[in-house]
Amino acid sequence: MSGERLQIKRRKFERLVSDALDAIPVELTSRMDNVVVQIEDRNPEEPSLLGLYDGIALTSRDDGYAGALPDTIWIYREAILDISETEDDIREEVLITVVHEIAHHFGISDDRLHELGWA
């Protein structure tokens, strides 16, 4: 990548995240439980991280889960812009990141995601 980093307004980035969520089949999104999606510029501990799932995967929940705060899927805008040269790159990275983090919500490991091409 050369020159200045591509910039898009936060509102447009939020739309791309929303579009990525809309692209997930309803058979999956209807099974998501107690999870929110948040957009931040960067992860403070790992600035190059594109996304993060923070919670208890559906496959790990038991009776003690009742009343837990929502799980959070974090999508990091600036980190995605850092690795993107075009708006199509941004759109693709957002989709991959959203799918990747939702997969963690369903208990799918990073290793399995790599095998499936979603890492």
C-alpha positions in Angstrom: 0.0 0.0 0.0 1.4 3.4 -0.8 0.5 7.0 0.0 -2.3 8.0 2.3 -4.6 5.6 4.0 -8.1 5.4 2.7 -10.6 7.3 4.8 -14.4 6.8 5.1 -16.8 8.5 7.5 -17.7 6.6 10.6 -21.4 6.6 9.6 -20.5 4.8 6.3 -18.4 2.3 8.2 -21.3 1.6 10.5 -23.4 0.9 7.4 -20.9 -1.5 6.2 -21.0 -3.4 9.5 -24.8 -3.4 9.4 -24.7 -4.7 5.8 -22.3 -7.5 6.9 -24.7 -8.4 9.7 -27.6 -8.4 7.2 -25.6 -10.8 5.0 -25.5 -13.4 7.7 -28.3 -16.0 7.1 -31.3 -15.5 9.4 -31.0 -19.1 10.4 -27.8 -18.1 12.2 -28.6 -14.6 13.4 -31.9 -15.9 14.9 -29.8 -18.2 17.1 -27.5 -15.4 18.4 -28.3 -14.7 22.0 -27.4 -11.9 24.3 -24.7 -10.3 22.1 -24.2 -6.8 20.9 -21.9 -5.4 18.1 -19.8 -2.3 18.9 -17.6 -0.3 16.6 -14.4 1.3 18.1 -11.5 2.9 16.3 -8.9 0.5 17.8 -8.3 -2.1 20.5 -6.2 -0.4 23.1 -4.1 -3.5 23.9 -3.7 -4.7 20.3 -4.0 -1.7 17.9 -3.8 -3.9 14.8 -6.6 -6.2 15.9 -9.6 -6.1 13.4 -12.2 -7.6 15.7 -12.8 -9.2 19.0 -15.4 -11.5 20.6 -15.7 -10.9 24.3 -18.1 -13.2 26.0 -19.2 -16.8 26.7 -19.8 -18.8 23.5 -23.2 -20.4 23.1 -21.5 -23.8 23.3 -20.0 -23.0 26.7 -23.0 -21.6 28.5 -24.6 -23.4 31.3 -27.2 -22.8 34.0 -24.9 -20.2 35.6 -25.1 -18.0 32.6 -28.5 -16.6 33.4 -28.5 -12.8 34.0 -25.0 -12.3 32.4 -24.2 -9.1 30.7 -24.4 -9.2 26.9 -21.4 -10.6 25.0 -19.8 -8.0 22.8 -18.4 -8.3 19.3 -16.0 -5.4 18.7 -15.2 -4.3 15.2 -12.1 -2.0 15.0 -12.5 0.7 12.3 -9.0 2.2 12.1 -7.3 -1.2 12.0 -9.5 -2.3 9.1 -8.8 1.0 7.3 -5.1 0.4 7.8 -5.1 -2.8 5.7 -7.5 -1.6 3.0 -6.7 0.1 -0.2 -10.2 0.5 -1.6 -13.8 0.7 -0.4 -14.3 -2.9 -1.7 -11.3 -4.0 0.5 -13.0 -2.3 3.5 -16.3 -4.0 2.7 -14.6 -7.4 2.4 -12.6 -7.0 5.6 -15.7 -5.9 7.5 -17.6 -9.0 6.3 -14.8 -11.4 7.1 -14.3 -9.8 10.5 -18.0 -9.8 11.4 -18.4 -13.5 10.3 -15.2 -14.4 12.2 -16.4 -12.9 15.5 -20.0 -14.2 15.1 -18.4 -17.7 14.6 -16.7 -17.3 18.0 -20.1 -16.5 19.5 -21.1 -20.0 18.2 -18.0 -21.6 19.7 -16.0 -22.0 16.5 -12.3 -21.8 17.2 -9.7 -19.7 15.3 -8.1 -22.9 14.0 -11.4 -24.1 12.5 -12.0 -20.6 11.0 -8.6 -20.8 9.4 -9.5 -24.1 7.9 -12.8 -22.6 6.5 -11.0 -19.6 5.1 -12.6 -17.0 7.5 -9.5 -16.0 9.4 
